[in-house]
Amino acid sequence: MSKTAKILVVDDDENVRALLQEALKQDDYQVVTVDSGETALRLIEAQDFDLALIDLRLGGMSGLDVLSELRKRRPDTVVIMLTGHASIESAVEALRKGAHDYLLKPFRQKELRESIRTGLQKRYRTIQRRALLSQLEKALIPGSDDEVPTIELDAELVKSSGAGDIQGEPGRLLRRGDLIVDLLRHEATVDGYLLDLSPTEFKLLSYLANNAPRVIPPQELVREVMGYESEPWEASDMIRYHIYRIRRKIKKATGRTDIIRTVRGIGYTIK
C-alpha cells in the first residue's frame, strides 16, 4: 500500500495482544494495543486507525459495543472481530453492525493476514472513490473554469482491482458460467464486475464454485470454510446469513439474483 497502515488491537488477554503485535509488526504495520473497550474509545478520539482487531468478549464494555461506537465515531475504520466462543447470534450481529470479518480463535496467521489485506484494500478504495467524486463535483460546478483534476490512484489498488488481463495458472481460476473466482488474488467477478466480499464470503463462494454442481449442506460449509463443527440449526442459520450477504453484493454489482441456488432441505450450489 502507499502508506503504512495503523492497526488498533483491543483484547483483554495479554498473551493475545503480544502475539498479534509481533505478527503485525513483522508485516510492517503500525500497531497500538489496549486491554479494554473503554481505553480503545478514548484512544480513537485522538487518533485515526485504518483497521481495528477487537475481541468479542472483553471485560467491561463488550466488543460489539466497541464496534458500534467505532462505526459512529470513525466509520472508515475497518473492523475485524476476534472470538474464541463463536455463536450464530454474535457473528451475525457483528456483521450487521458493520464488521468486515470475524475470526475464530485460534486462527492461522495466513487467515489473519488475508482478512487484514482485503479490509485495508476496501478502506483505501472507498477513500479514493470519495476523493474522486468530491473533486469531480467541484470541477462540474456551473460557471467553473477549473479543469477536471487528475486523480493519482494507488498502483497496488489498481492491481488488486482486477484491471488488465489475467493469465490463469493451473488451478488458479474457477469459472462457473459468468462467475470467475481468482484463487491467487482472492477476487471474484460476475459478468466482469468485481464483488466486494469479506474473506469468509470469498472462501464460501470459492468452496461452492469448486464443488459445483454438487449441493453443499450448511454443516459441511461451516466445517470446511470456517473450520469448526456446528449443530445443524446453527450451521443453517450461519450459512443462510452469509449467502444472503453474498447474493446482495452480487445483485448490487450486477443486478443478478441467479448465481447461487438454494435446494430446500439440502443446501446450496452454484447454478
Secondary structure, DSSP 8 states (H G I E B T S, - for coil): --S--EEEEE-S-HHHHHHHHHHHHHTT-EEEEESSHHHHHHHHHH---SEEEEESS-SSS-HHHHHHHHHHH-TTSEEEEEESS--HHHHHHHHHTT-SEEEESS--HHHHHHHHHHHHHHHHHHHHHHHHHHHHHHHTSTT-----------HHHHHHTT-S-----TTTEEEETTEEEETTTTEEEETTEE----HHHHHHHHHHHHHTTS-B-HHHHIIIII-S---HHHHHHHHHHHHHHHHHHHHHHHS---SEEEETTTEEEE-
